[in-house]
Structures are given as C-alpha cells and as structure tokens.
Amino acid sequence: MVEAVDVDVVVIGGGPVGAAALAQLAGAGLTAIGFEQETDMWPTARAVHFDGETMRALQRLGVAEQFERITVPMRSVEILNEAGEVLVHANTDRLGSQAWSDHISFHQPDIERLIREVVADSDGVELRSGHRVIGVREVDGAVRVRTVDLDGAEQVTTARWVIAADGARSETRGRLGITGQRFGEDAQWLVVDGQLVDAPGYAADMVQLGTYTRPALWLRLPGTRVRMEFMLMPGDDPEEIVTPEAIERLSRGVLPADRFTPDRRAIYTFRGRIAERWRDGRVFLVGDAAHTAPPLFGQGLCAGMRDIENLVWKLALVRRGKADESLLDTYETERKPHATYWVETAANQAVLMQTTDPEVAAKRDEFIKAHPEASAEPSSPALGPGLHDGGRDERAGRLGIQPILSDGVRLDDIVRRRFLVATTREMYAGLPDRVRAALESDVETVVLLDPEKVSQLLHEAGAAAVVHRPDHYVLGTADSPADLERLVLLIPSLATAAIAARAN
Ligand SMILES: Cc1cc2nc3c(=O)[nH]c(=O)nc-3n(C[C@H](O)[C@H](O)[C@H](O)COP(=O)(O)OP(=O)(O)OC[C@H]3O[C@@H](n4cnc5c(N)ncnc54)[C@H](O)[C@@H]3O)c2cc1C
C-alpha cells in the first residue's frame, strides 16, 4: 500500500544546496517542505567562487542577473612561490561556454538570501526554519520525516522522496549507515574574511601562495572585501594566530592591522570525502552530505548545485508519470564519478601546492615554470554512466554550451526546463512522421531548427543534431535521421509514450 503523502519532497537542511533544491523543485512543479534547524541563515561566507554552470542554475531560477550585480568576475589568477615569483599568470575575465563568466566571486550570504527569496515567492514549497529533523523512516511508497521545533513540539511529515542536504556532518547519512571514502590528507586552515581599505592587496584576484613555510590563498571579493586562507603549521597558537598582528604577519603585510578589518576568523578542517552511496531507497544525499572537497578549485558548492540540477528534473518526470522510477538510479551513477573527479583532483593538487617541504616545493616550481600549461584549471569531466549516449559518443554526458543569440537572449530562457533537440531542417524532415508528431506533442521537449538558434550548438557538437537534457548535459549527437530517432527515443517522456502506444 502506498502511504498518503503531504508533499512530494522533504528537504533536510536549508543551507545553500537545500534552499536551491526547494527553489528548483518549485520551478519543476513539485511540492516540498524544507526543514532547517537554525532559525536564521549562516551569517558568514564559506564559498566565495562560482562557475558558469552554477550561474546557469541561477538563471533557471530567474536571479542570475540580480546575483551578477552583487558579484565580481575573477579577472586573473596567479601562482606565487616562496620567493614571491609569479610562476603562472592567467587572465580569466571572459565569458565562458555557459554564457556567464566561469570565475565569479561573491559573498555567500548574498546568494543564500537571494535563493531563499525565490523559495519564499514560490508556490508549493516552503522552508521551515527552527525545525530539526530527528528521524527519517521509509514506509510503503513514502518516507516519514520526524521533526521537532524550538518549543519541543514534534511533527511527522510524509513525502514521496527526501533530499538530504544536511551538510558535511549529515545525520541522515549516519542514520542510513552510509560511510565515506577519504581522499588526501585532512588539513587545518585559518580562513580570514574582511574589508581591506587603502591597501593594494595582491595584483591578481586569486592567488595560490605556494609558500612552503605557510601555504596560503588570496581572493579579492566584491567591494573592499577580501579573503585569505592560511594553512596551520605545527606550533601555531590558535588564540594568537587570529589577532590582527598575527594576520598581518601571516599575510606578509598584505593585510595590515590598521587597514584590514576582519569580520570572520575561523579555523576549518579541509577534507576530501565522498559518500559511498548517494541513494538509499527514497532518500537522496546532495551537497556536502554527499561530498566535501578541499576548496582548491572552489567547486564544493558548485558540485552541490549540480546535484540538484541533476536530480530535480528526474524526480519531476517520475512524479508526472513520464519516466520509470529507475531513472532515479542514474542520479548516483552519473553524479558520483563526476564529483569524485573534482574531490580527487583537488586533493592531489593540494599535496603539491600545499607542500611544506622546501625540496618538493623547489621541484614543483621548476616543473610549473617549464610547463605552465599543466597548471591550468582541469576541465570538467563527463557524467558517469546513466541517461546519455556516453558509451558510444564521447561528446555525450558532457555539459553542453549555452549560446547567446544576436538579440542578447540566452538560449536557456527559450528552452527552460525541457529536453532540447537542436538540428537542421533537413535532418528533422528525415525523421519518420510518427517521431516528429511525438516530439511536437511532448511538453517535456523543445525542438529548435532555426539556424540562428542552433548553429553554435551544432558547431560545438560537430554534428548535424544534438540533444541536451534539462540539466544542459548532452544526451547525445546524431548525424543521420536514424541516429536522431534512436536518440530522441532515449528521452524518457517519448520512450514512455512509445511504450504506451505499442501497448494500445
Ligand atoms: C572555507 C571554505 C571555503 C569554501 N569555498 C568554496 C568556494 O569558493 N566555492 C564552492 O563552490 N564551495 C566552497 N566551499 C564549500 C561550500 O561552502 C559548501 O560546499 C557548501 O556550503 C555546502 O552547502 P550545503 O547546503 O550542502 O551544506 P551546509 O551549508 O552545511 O548546510 C547544511 C544545513 O543543514 C542544516 N541541518 C543539519 N542537520 C539538520 C537537521 N537534522 N535538521 C534540520 N537541519 C539540519 C544545517 O543547520 C545547515 O544549515 C568552501 C567551504 C569552506 C569551508
């Protein structure tokens, strides 16, 4: 027997990933309640950097332009060594393939506030602050979530699914007995945020300081805000190290005590972890509950936003009866290898960039000078196996581009939350009538044939047709009508309709 449900989804945790999940669920037409144990937002920043893919997720929520106004693009990145030599300088101030800058600096509370506003303005979803989740139990066809509020009143909410966005210490993960795989060495770092006025700081907007006496990081944020992160070294006194004088010393004078006003000094343990399972029946782990990375490439929160982008359209299709429940298995198979790549790469890079051994540092510096291209940021990997043609087409399972049209419109604003079939008129005409009819009546798919809209997509794909999923990943490419027919029948709503038609 299937339990009566109160909502489609309960989201545990109202951090940036949980709030984004609620906003995206509302946009996809699902009902949801989020429970957050704290009464207010976390007031200080952890994440400070987003990539273009995350901006696309915000675009979907209709707040990317608003957000862009309170961010700054990161114009340049550098790697410096102990002697202060610039080993690598890269200009990063350009529009990336996602139609947004790939390096955006921001203040985390700003983005959380904006996403929470979207949630508050959306129908069908709400975030209940001051409610702590104390139990999650799967029953027939549903999940019962037990919560307690600040007055000690307990309540049970029944949902079809649970999205656990309850952070790195996720109790849900613990309750389900899910362990984690460890990457690299845990390291303690002092993170200092504040306003730097009348002092130049470093020349570049992001600087990795390969200073073996104390590895560090510099970031220029919106306005006069800056961040520096310093690795803790043996013998550091945790009370002394956060004083203005110590910060001036650790920063080698870049943050002078009389010109830098810190608003946050915190010691973090940076860890590389991947949860061994991301799904347990009707419960899905997302964000830091599923993965944590040393923040070398600023990908932690970006990865959490990708989890949501990957999961929500699948839940929506299953909820509407347009896809088989097995589609939900592809969340873990696709996302886990992708996130693992970033965690592992960051952990490996940390070993080299954050060495405290002078000899290793000297060899590293020589290598970087000889091969500066090797220090370029790694490119994002393909998804793991799942709903895409990756086994036969290496372009499939990779993030697709977002063209900006001649009138300035970004293509996602036309495609919205649908599959996109982009092809030439000739290819489309070659499809059997019944396939074209099915495509044209499918509300989950949009077909674009106008060369102005599709030429960049086809050029990038190097094919006569490309199909993007609602999360902008490439389902596959095709060069013949027969290939395109095979591809569009992978779209769950069309495959389901085809099965139903055969059955009748
Ligand atoms: C110093 C530092 C720098 C970073 N820099 C970057 C960066 O530049 N770019 C980037 O992309 N990422 C960065 N990250 C990572 C990023 O901050 C995290 O990935 C992100 O904040 C995780 O969001 P989340 O919503 O998954 O988890 P959290 O923000 O931890 O939110 C989890 C929420 O769940 C709530 N909760 C927990 N248990 C319960 C319960 N039982 N009931 C109800 N609520 C509960 C908590 O109160 C919390 O609000 C950085 C991290 C650190 C520490």
The ligand as an SDF file (V2000), in Angstrom:
LIG
                    3D

 53 58  0  0  0  0  0  0  0  0999 V2000
   36.4820   27.8480    3.9450 C   0  0  0  0  0  0  0  0  0  0  0  0
   35.6380   27.2680    2.8670 C   0  0  0  0  0  0  0  0  0  0  0  0
   35.7020   27.8070    1.6010 C   0  0  0  0  0  0  0  0  0  0  0  0
   34.8840   27.3020    0.5650 C   0  0  0  0  0  0  0  0  0  0  0  0
   34.9550   27.8660   -0.6720 N   0  0  0  0  0  0  0  0  0  0  0  0
   34.1540   27.4070   -1.6630 C   0  0  0  0  0  0  0  0  0  0  0  0
   34.1140   28.0490   -2.9380 C   0  0  0  0  0  0  0  0  0  0  0  0
   34.7960   29.0510   -3.1620 O   0  0  0  0  0  0  0  0  0  0  0  0
   33.2610   27.5610   -3.8910 N   0  0  0  0  0  0  0  0  0  0  0  0
   32.4490   26.4860   -3.6570 C   0  0  0  0  0  0  0  0  0  0  0  0
   31.7150   26.0870   -4.5790 O   0  0  0  0  0  0  0  0  0  0  0  0
   32.4450   25.8760   -2.4510 N   0  0  0  0  0  0  0  0  0  0  0  0
   33.2690   26.3120   -1.4490 C   0  0  0  0  0  0  0  0  0  0  0  0
   33.2240   25.7230   -0.2120 N   0  0  0  0  0  0  0  0  0  0  0  0
   32.2750   24.6300    0.0270 C   0  0  0  0  0  0  0  0  0  0  0  0
   30.8650   25.1640    0.3110 C   0  0  0  0  0  0  0  0  0  0  0  0
   30.8680   26.1460    1.2990 O   0  0  0  0  0  0  0  0  0  0  0  0
   29.9630   24.0200    0.7220 C   0  0  0  0  0  0  0  0  0  0  0  0
   30.0540   23.0260   -0.2840 O   0  0  0  0  0  0  0  0  0  0  0  0
   28.5070   24.4480    0.8590 C   0  0  0  0  0  0  0  0  0  0  0  0
   28.3120   25.4730    1.8000 O   0  0  0  0  0  0  0  0  0  0  0  0
   27.6730   23.2450    1.2610 C   0  0  0  0  0  0  0  0  0  0  0  0
   26.3160   23.5780    1.2690 O   0  0  0  0  0  0  0  0  0  0  0  0
   25.2370   22.5430    1.8190 P   0  0  0  0  0  0  0  0  0  0  0  0
   23.9470   23.2640    1.6920 O   0  0  0  0  0  0  0  0  0  0  0  0
   25.4380   21.2240    1.1880 O   0  0  0  0  0  0  0  0  0  0  0  0
   25.6320   22.3200    3.3460 O   0  0  0  0  0  0  0  0  0  0  0  0
   25.5810   23.3880    4.5780 P   0  0  0  0  0  0  0  0  0  0  0  0
   25.8450   24.7680    4.1100 O   0  0  0  0  0  0  0  0  0  0  0  0
   26.4670   22.8210    5.6170 O   0  0  0  0  0  0  0  0  0  0  0  0
   24.0830   23.3250    5.0330 O   0  0  0  0  0  0  0  0  0  0  0  0
   23.5420   22.2290    5.7380 C   0  0  0  0  0  0  0  0  0  0  0  0
   22.3690   22.7500    6.5400 C   0  0  0  0  0  0  0  0  0  0  0  0
   21.6590   21.6520    7.0950 O   0  0  0  0  0  0  0  0  0  0  0  0
   21.2170   22.0220    8.3900 C   0  0  0  0  0  0  0  0  0  0  0  0
   20.9610   20.7910    9.1460 N   0  0  0  0  0  0  0  0  0  0  0  0
   21.8630   19.8460    9.5040 C   0  0  0  0  0  0  0  0  0  0  0  0
   21.2520   18.8460   10.1730 N   0  0  0  0  0  0  0  0  0  0  0  0
   19.9300   19.1730   10.2430 C   0  0  0  0  0  0  0  0  0  0  0  0
   18.7950   18.5450   10.8180 C   0  0  0  0  0  0  0  0  0  0  0  0
   18.8900   17.3820   11.4510 N   0  0  0  0  0  0  0  0  0  0  0  0
   17.5890   19.1460   10.7190 N   0  0  0  0  0  0  0  0  0  0  0  0
   17.4680   20.3410   10.0640 C   0  0  0  0  0  0  0  0  0  0  0  0
   18.5220   20.9900    9.5180 N   0  0  0  0  0  0  0  0  0  0  0  0
   19.7360   20.4020    9.6010 C   0  0  0  0  0  0  0  0  0  0  0  0
   22.3610   22.8490    8.9380 C   0  0  0  0  0  0  0  0  0  0  0  0
   21.9590   23.6850   10.0040 O   0  0  0  0  0  0  0  0  0  0  0  0
   22.7870   23.6330    7.6950 C   0  0  0  0  0  0  0  0  0  0  0  0
   22.1260   24.8740    7.6030 O   0  0  0  0  0  0  0  0  0  0  0  0
   34.0370   26.2030    0.8280 C   0  0  0  0  0  0  0  0  0  0  0  0
   33.9900   25.6490    2.1170 C   0  0  0  0  0  0  0  0  0  0  0  0
   34.7660   26.1790    3.1260 C   0  0  0  0  0  0  0  0  0  0  0  0
   34.6840   25.5670    4.5000 C   0  0  0  0  0  0  0  0  0  0  0  0
  1  2  1  0
  2  3  1  0
  2 52  2  0
  3  4  2  0
  4  5  1  0
  4 50  1  0
  5  6  2  0
  6  7  1  0
  6 13  1  0
  7  8  2  0
  7  9  1  0
  9 10  1  0
 10 11  2  0
 10 12  1  0
 12 13  2  0
 13 14  1  0
 14 15  1  0
 14 50  1  0
 15 16  1  0
 16 17  1  0
 16 18  1  0
 18 19  1  0
 18 20  1  0
 20 21  1  0
 20 22  1  0
 22 23  1  0
 23 24  1  0
 24 25  2  0
 24 26  1  0
 24 27  1  0
 27 28  1  0
 28 29  2  0
 28 30  1  0
 28 31  1  0
 31 32  1  0
 32 33  1  0
 33 34  1  0
 33 48  1  0
 34 35  1  0
 35 36  1  0
 35 46  1  0
 36 37  1  0
 36 45  1  0
 37 38  2  0
 38 39  1  0
 39 40  1  0
 39 45  2  0
 40 41  1  0
 40 42  2  0
 42 43  1  0
 43 44  2  0
 44 45  1  0
 46 47  1  0
 46 48  1  0
 48 49  1  0
 50 51  2  0
 51 52  1  0
 52 53  1  0
M  END
$$$$
